[in-house]
Amino acid sequence: MPASRSWPTFKSLISRIVFLHIVAVAVVAIFLPLVLFWLLNSEVDQLHRDAMRAQAEVLAERIVPQADGTLTFILPDSLRGLYSEAYGRYLYDIRDEDGRVLFSSRRKAGAATPAPPLSETISGAGVTRVIEGKTVRIRVAEDLSHRDVIIDDIISNFFRRVGWITIPILLVLLATDIIIFRRAIAPLWKASEEASNIGPARTDIRLPTEQIPREIMPLVTAVNQALDRLEDGFRVQRQFTADAAHQLRTPLAILRTRIETLHDGAAREALHADIESMSRIVAQLLEIAELDTLVLDPGETADLRAVCTEVVGSIAPFALAQHKDIALRGTDAPVLIHGNAEMLQRAIFNLAENAIKFTAADTAVDVEVAEDGSVRVRDCGPGIAEAERDLIFQRFWRADRQRSDGAGLGLSIVRGVADDHAATVAVENLPGGGAEFTLRFRLAEEGALPSPLVAGLSGE
């Protein structure tokens, strides 16, 4: 059984860093004031010891040897009040090397009773001097119960007035770090935007390596190398498809010519139908190969109304031959969209051809152009099952494998053209029966001129 992790998991790298930074801020916010408080106390104690040592040195200068070998201690009037019992803050003891008290602020001059030991509330420092061959130890202390009020206020109010300042400072630091980190990973976001444009039709795009952090560079390099290998594989596949389609055209043309020499009219017509079907598949394979290598000019525009007019006029004989009709509806005004006119023709032609195949006899297929840049192709056929609406756009997919009038490439070409034009393609069943395919394109800016319409359609 895997061990449970106590830390929460985040999919976002920034979320992980922010969470860990918040934990670090919380820890620092607790321990930093404690450390500062300890340092403040240490500094106060050090200043106290230095002050006591300085006082002890001043007192040592007041010890004067006499002619009879004894020592006298003369405390000036300026210091007498400092060590008085009335003031009660500072104390001093002057002892010999055996520890006997020679002079003390806690014993009146001439008293024989030795001074009691300093209590635990006394803190100070001392110095040792050798005067006329005699070792003398001078100790000066401060009664902590009478400590300086200012120092006490500083220490007691430290957390309330100073310690909490660390929290907003750390929060400002956190916000600053987040901004810095977001700027640092900006090249990664740019690389991800570039990566989102990579697809079967744009295998030439590579992730940018400028300003990529050194730690991420191996990953970016490996991804670019993988994209190089994928592009080579796509190139081989596309070239094979195009070469195979081109190579099949010649045998089909020869076969069509030889069929004309047959005397059996029924057999000749059946073979002609098969040849036309094979020629249509070859033409669609070539269209797929061209789509895979198509790179649209961002400024290229086309008149969607003119494209649909050309398609309807070209496919009308095919519909009439099957006792069906096709009509162009919608706006009569030009509808300028971003796109390649020839590729748009192929997509709408395939939609119309597919609708004619499946619509019922003696019915019509409607091609409607709207001012919003959409094209709707409606038929009166059996409709499309909900489960098949994504499958129909896959290459070589057919709901009825017994049908021999197509290879399942037409709608995949429609999807390919839509993807290349950043358009959408959708299908839904009509309430009265039949299906409706909708292509939505981006409208061009006003004043743009449509590109020249390329005459002729693949497969004609």
N, C-alpha and C positions, 0 to 999 in steps of 0.2 A: 504493500500500500504506500503510495508516494507520500512523502512528508508534506504537511500543509505549510504554506508560506504565510507568515504573519504580515508581510508587507503587501499593500494593495498593488495591483498591476494596472498600468496605464499603457494604452496603445500609442499615445502621443509622447514624443520625446520631450517636448517642452513641459508637459504635465508631470513627467517623471522628475525632471530637474527642479521644477517649481516645488513639488512635494518634498523632495529631499532637501531643498534649500529651506523650506519652511521648518522642517525638522531641525536642520542645523541652526536656524535662527532661534528656535525655541530653546535649544540646548545652550546656545551662546547667551541668550537673554537671561538664562538662569545663572550660569556659571560666571559670566563676565562681571556682573556686579559683585559677586562673592569674591572674585579675584581682586577686583579694584578695592573692595572693602578691606581685604587682607593687606594689600599694598599700602593703602592709606594708613592703616593701623601700624604697619611696619615703619612707614616713614615718620609717623608721629612719635613712635617709640625711639627711633634713631635720633630724631631732633631732640627728644627729651634727654637721652643719654649724652648727646653732645653738649647740651646746655648744662647738665649736671657736672660733666667733666670740666667744662670751662669754669664753673663755680668752684669746683674743688681746686683747680689750679690757682684761682684767685686767693682762696683761703690758705693754700700752701705758702703763698708769698707773705702771709701775715704771721708765720711762725718764725720767731726770732730766737737764736741761741743766746744764752747769758754767759757771763764770765765764769760762773760756778759750774757750767756744764749743763744746766737745766734749760728747758725750752719754755718760752712764753708765747702766748697767742693773743694778739691784739686785734680785736674786731672793730673796724671803724664804725662810726655812727651811721654812715650811709647804708651799711649792711646789717646793723644790729636789729633794726625793725623787721628786716626780711626773715631773720631766723628767730624772731621772738615767739614766745608761747602764745601771745595774743593773736598773732597772725596765723600761726600754726600750720603753715603750708610747707615750708622748707626746713630741713633738719641737717645737722652735720655732726660727724664723729671724727675725732682725731685720736688714733691709737698708736701705741708703739709696736715693735715687732713681736712682742709677746701677747698682744691683744688687749693690753690694759688701756683703758680710756684715759687719755690725757686731757682732752677738751671735748665738750659736747654741748649742743644747744639745748639738750634735755636735762642738763644738770647745771645748777647755778655755780658760779665761780667759787671755788674753795670747798665745794661739797665733796665729801669722801665717798658717797654711795655711787657705785658705777652705774652707768646708763643701761637700761634694759635693752635687749636686742630689738632690732628694727622689726616691726610687724609685717604681715604679708601685704598690707595696703601701702607699704612704702616701696618706692622704686627709685633707683638712682644710679650713681656711678662713683668711681673713686680713682685716686692717683696715689702713687707711692713716691716719696722723696727721701733722700739721704741728707740729713742736716747734721753737720759736725760729727759724722761717723754714726749717727743714729738713724735707723730706718723708721720712717713715720708714714702711716697710711691715713689718708684723708678721704672720707666718704661723705658725699652730699646726696641727699634724697629728697623726694617730693612726696607728700602725703596724697595718694591718689583719691582719697575721699574729698580732698579740697582742690581737685584739679581745675585747670583753667576752663571757665564756662564756655568760652568760644570754641575750644578744641572739642569739648563734649558735645556741643551743638552740631559741629561739623560731622562728627562721627555718628551721632544718633540720628541725624536727619539725612544721612547720605543716601539711603535707599529711596526715601520719599522725594528728595529734591534733585538728586544726581543720578542714582542708579537706574531709574526708569527712563532716563534719556536714551539709554542704549536700545530700547525697544523700537522707538520711531526711527532711530538711525539705522538699525538693522532692516527695518521694513523698507526704508528708502533704498538701502543697498540691494535688497531683493528686487525691487522694481527696476533699479538700474541694471542689475544682472540680467533680468528678463529681456529688457530692451537690447542689451548688448548681445545676448544669445540669439535673439530673433534676427538681428543684423548679421550675425555670424553665419546663420544657416540660410540666409537669403539666397545664396547660390544654389543650395539644395532645392529650394522651392522653384527656382528658375529651371533647374534640371528636370524636376518633376513635371513642370508645364511642358517642356520640350518632349518628355517621354510620353505625355498624353496624346501628342500628335502622331506618334509612331503607329503605323498600321500596315496592312498588306499593300496599300497603295502608296505609302510613304516610308519605305524601308531605308531611305537615304538619310533620315534624320539621326543625329548622334547627340548624346548628352554633352553639354558644354563642360569643358575642363577649367575654364578661367575662374579663378578665385575659389575653386573647390578646396575645402580643408584637406591638409595632407593625410589625415587619418581616413578620409572618405575617398581619396583619389584611387586607391586600388580597386574599390568596388565600382566606381564610375568607369575606370579603364576596362575592367572585366565585362561590364555590361556593354560597352561600345564594341569590344571584341566579339561578344556573343551576337550583337546586332550585325556585325560584318559577316559572320558565318550565316546568319539567317538570310541576309540580303543575297548572299551568293546562292543559297538554296532556292530562294524565290526566283532569282534570275534564271537559274537552270530550268526550273519548272515552267516559267513563262516562255522561255525560249523554246522548250520542247513543245508546249501547246501551240505556239505560233508556227513552228516548223512543221509539226504534224498536220495542222490545218492547211497550210500552204501546199504541202506535198499531196494532200488528199484532193485538192481542187483539180489538178491535172488528170488523175485517173477518172474522176467523176465526169469531167468534160469529155474525155475519150469514150467513157461508157455511154454517155448520153448520145453521142454521135453514132455509136454502133447500134444503139437501140432503134434509131431511126430506120435502120435497114431491115428491121424485122417486118414480116408480112402479116403476122397475127396482130390485129389492131387492139384486141382486148389485153393481150400480154404486153404490148407496147405501152399502153396507157398505164397499166399497173406498175410496170418498171419505171415509167416516167415519174409516177407519184413517189416511188421509193427514192429515185434519184433526187427529186426536189426536197424530200425530207432530209436526206443525207447532206445535200448542199446547204440546207438551212442550219443543220447542226454544225457543219464546218464553219459557216459564217458566224454563228454564235460563239464558237470557240475562238475565232479571231477577235471578235468583239471583247471577249473576256480578257484575252491577251493584251489588247489595247487599253482596256480599263485598268489593268494591273500596273501599267506604266504611265498612265495619264497624270499629268501635273497641270492643274488649272491655273490660269492667270488670274490673280485676285481681282483685276480690273475688268475682266471679260464679262460681257453682258449678252443676253439673248432675249428676243421677243417671244414669250411663251405662247401668245396667241398665234403668231406666225408659224411656230414650230408645230402646234397642234393642227393648224390648217394643212400644213404639208403632210403630216402623218395621215390625217383622215383622207386626203385626196389620194395618197399612195396606196392605202390599204382597202379603199372602197371596192375595187374590183375583186379582191379576195373575199370580202364579205358577200358581195352580190352573187358570186359563184356558188356560195353555200346557201343561197336563198335567205340571206340575212341582210340587215341594213346597219349603217353607222352614221351617226349625226354629230355635228359639232355645235355645242351650245355655250351659253355664258356670254361674257362681255365681248363686244366687237372692237373695243379699244385695245391698243398695244399694252402688253403687260411685261415690263422690263424686269428681268431677274438676273442675279449673278449666275453665270453658267456658260457652258460650251454648247452651242446650238446643235452640233452633230450628235453629241452624247445624249442630249435631251431628246432628240428625235428617236434615238435607239431605245431609250427607256420607255417613252410613250408608245412607240410602235409595238414593243413587246407586250405592254399592258393591253393595247387594243387587240393585238393578235390573240392573246390568251383569252380575252373576253369573247371574241368572235368564235373561238373554238368551243367554248362551253355554253354560250347562250343558246336558247332554244330556237328551233327553226321558225322562220317568219316573225322573228322579233328583231329589235334594234339594240345596238350598243351606243350609249351616249358618252361623248367626251366633252366635259364641261370645264371651261377655263374661268377662273374667278379673278377679280381684281387684286386679291390679297396674295397672289403668286401661287395658288394651288390649282391642281388639275385632278378632276374626278372622272374615273372610267367606270361606268355601270353596265352590267349585263343582266340578262333574265335567265341565268342558269340555275344550277342546284344550290349555289352558295358554297361556303367553305366552313367545314367543321371547326369548332373552337380550338380543338387540340392540334389542328393542322396549320393554324395561322402563322406560326413561326417556321414551320417546316417547309412551307411552300417556297420560301426564299432561299433555300439551300440548293446548291448545285446538284443536278441529276436526281432530285427528289421528285417522285410522281406518286400521286395517290392511287392511280390505277396503272399498275405495271403492264397490263394487257394492251394499253393503248400504244400505238406505234407512230402517232403523229407528232411526237416531240420527245426531247431528251431531258426535260426538266431544267433547262438553262435560261429560259426567257425571264422568269421572275428574279433569278439570281443576278441577271444583268441589271434589272431595274433597281435592286437593292444596291448593287455596286455603284451605279450612277448617282443614286441618292446619297450614298456615303461620301462620294467624291465631291458632291456639291453641298455638303453639310445640310442636306434636306432630310425630310422624314417621309416614310412611306407607311401607310396603315391600310387595313382591310377590315370591312365589317359587312355583315349580311343585311340586305334591305328588307323592310317589313313585308313587302309584297312578293319577295322571292328574288334571288339573284345576289350578286356581290358588288361592292363598291370599293375600288382602290383609290386612295387619295395620296397624291404627291404634293408636298409643301416646300416651296423654295423661298430663298431670301430675295426680297424686292431690291432692285438697284436704286441708287440715288437719282433724284430728278435731274434731268439734263444729260444723263448718260446715253450714249449711242449704242444700239445693238450691233453685235458682230455680224458679218455677212453670213447668211444662212447657207449651209453646205447642201447642195442638191444631192438627192439620191440617198437611199437607205441600204444598209447591209442586208443581204438576203434577197434583194429584189432581183 
